[in-house]
Amino acid sequence: MKPRIGIVDYGAGNLFSVRGGLAAAGARAALVKTSGEIAACDALVIPGVGAFGPAMRKLEPLRLTIEEFASSGKPLLGICLGMQVFLESSDESPGVRGFGFFEGGVKRFPSSVKIPQIGWNQLRFRGNCPLFRELKNGEYAYFVNSYYAKPKDEGVISADSNYGVRFASAVWRENVFATQFHPEKSGDTGIAMLKNFVELAKK
């Protein structure tokens, strides 16, 4: 049976493209809004397009539920802004508290590069993250971001990329995954990643 993967519906702009990507990867993907709906999922995705502060204000009512999901052992994936809110804070919205699944903060790209970064960039895989199983090092993925995650522990970085600075383009610890890029917009490479996520949800 296809695993049920919930996409947290808090008004993010990439909800439907993420749902389409997960469906193409073989999941029963559904938008979820309540604690009960989230708890019933086999895996959960936090999408995101926009700014750190407004996103966290919308997610705050579900903070405890999402934290409990992260502790449950079920796969949890943050995409784009959904990755950034998994850290503790962001320079974009000083004083706003992220989920803190990964220690560290979110920084703005240097002024030496065009902001935002929009388009394809190369991934350098680090470690053996199951999200990237059977993918070749040097694959390309699609980014749209002005800020990037800077975790305190470099050991959680599962992929990095270069855009003015070398930055964490994906992080991973146990059942919690996050990508700064959009797998749902990254062609066959992105669908392969989502298929790996769906496989994790079956376990």
Residue pairs with C-beta under 8 A, 6 or more apart in sequence:
2 26
2 27
2 28
2 198
3 27
3 28
3 42
3 43
3 198
3 201
3 202
4 27
4 28
4 30
4 40
4 41
4 42
4 43
5 22
5 27
5 28
5 29
5 30
5 41
5 42
5 43
5 44
5 45
5 197
5 198
5 201
6 29
6 30
6 31
6 32
6 37
6 38
6 40
6 41
6 43
6 44
6 45
7 15
7 18
7 19
7 22
7 29
7 30
7 31
7 32
7 44
7 45
7 47
8 31
8 32
8 33
8 38
8 44
8 45
8 46
8 47
8 59
8 62
8 66
9 15
9 31
9 32
9 33
10 33
10 55
10 58
10 59
10 62
11 58
12 47
12 48
12 49
12 50
12 55
12 81
12 82
13 49
13 50
14 47
14 48
14 49
14 79
14 80
14 182
14 184
15 31
15 47
17 182
17 184
17 185
18 29
18 45
18 47
18 79
18 184
19 29
19 30
19 31
20 184
21 183
21 184
21 185
21 190
21 191
21 194
22 29
22 45
22 184
22 194
22 198
23 29
24 191
24 194
25 191
25 194
25 195
25 197
25 198
26 195
26 198
27 43
27 194
27 198
27 201
30 37
30 41
32 38
32 41
32 44
35 62
35 65
38 44
38 62
38 65
38 66
38 69
39 65
39 68
39 69
41 69
41 74
42 74
42 75
42 201
42 202
43 74
43 75
43 76
43 77
43 197
43 198
43 200
43 201
44 66
44 69
44 74
44 75
44 76
44 77
45 76
45 77
45 78
45 79
45 82
46 59
46 66
46 76
46 77
46 78
46 79
46 82
46 85
46 86
47 79
47 80
47 81
47 82
48 55
48 78
48 79
48 80
48 81
48 82
48 83
48 84
48 85
49 80
49 81
49 144
50 81
51 81
51 92
51 93
52 81
52 84
52 85
52 90
52 92
52 93
52 96
52 98
52 106
52 147
53 90
53 92
53 93
53 96
54 93
55 81
55 85
56 85
56 93
56 96
56 97
56 98
57 96
59 66
59 85
63 99
66 76
66 99
67 99
69 76
70 76
70 99
70 101
70 175
70 176
72 175
73 174
73 175
74 175
74 201
75 175
75 177
75 197
75 200
75 201
76 175
76 176
76 177
77 131
77 177
77 178
77 179
77 197
78 84
78 85
78 86
78 176
78 177
78 178
78 179
79 178
79 179
79 182
79 183
79 184
80 144
80 145
80 179
80 180
80 181
80 182
82 178
83 149
83 170
83 171
83 178
83 179
83 180
84 90
84 98
84 106
84 147
84 149
84 180
85 98
85 99
86 98
86 99
86 100
86 101
86 102
86 149
86 171
86 176
86 178
87 98
87 99
87 100
87 101
87 102
87 103
87 104
87 105
87 106
87 149
87 150
87 151
88 97
88 98
88 100
88 102
88 103
88 104
88 105
89 96
89 97
89 98
89 105
89 106
90 96
90 98
90 105
90 106
90 147
91 105
91 106
91 107
91 108
91 147
92 106
92 108
92 146
92 147
98 106
101 173
101 176
101 178
102 149
102 151
102 153
102 156
102 171
102 173
102 176
102 178
103 151
103 152
103 153
104 149
104 150
104 151
104 152
104 153
105 149
105 150
106 147
106 148
106 149
106 150
107 147
107 148
107 150
108 115
108 146
108 147
109 115
109 116
109 117
109 145
109 146
109 147
109 148
109 163
109 164
109 165
109 167
110 164
110 165
112 164
113 163
113 164
115 146
116 144
116 145
116 146
117 143
117 144
117 145
117 146
117 163
118 143
118 144
119 142
119 143
120 140
120 141
120 142
120 143
121 140
121 141
121 143
121 161
121 162
121 163
121 169
121 181
122 138
122 139
122 140
122 161
122 162
123 132
123 137
123 138
123 139
123 140
123 141
123 159
123 160
123 161
123 169
123 170
123 181
124 137
124 138
124 159
124 160
124 161
125 132
125 135
125 137
125 158
125 159
126 157
126 158
126 159
126 160
127 155
127 158
127 172
129 158
129 159
129 170
129 172
129 177
130 196
130 200
131 158
131 170
131 172
131 177
131 179
131 193
131 196
131 197
131 200
132 158
132 159
132 170
132 193
132 196
133 196
134 192
134 196
135 189
135 192
135 193
139 189
140 186
140 189
141 169
141 179
141 181
141 182
141 183
141 186
141 189
141 190
142 181
142 182
142 185
142 186
142 187
142 190
143 161
143 163
143 169
143 180
143 181
143 182
144 182
145 180
148 163
148 165
148 167
148 168
148 169
148 180
149 167
149 168
149 171
149 178
149 180
150 167
150 168
151 157
151 168
151 171
156 171
156 172
156 173
157 168
157 170
157 171
158 170
158 171
158 172
158 177
159 168
159 169
159 170
159 179
160 166
160 167
160 168
160 169
161 167
161 169
161 180
161 181
167 180
168 180
169 179
169 180
169 181
170 177
170 178
170 179
170 180
170 181
171 177
171 178
172 178
175 200
177 197
179 193
181 190
182 190
183 189
183 190
183 191
183 193
183 194
184 190
184 194
186 193
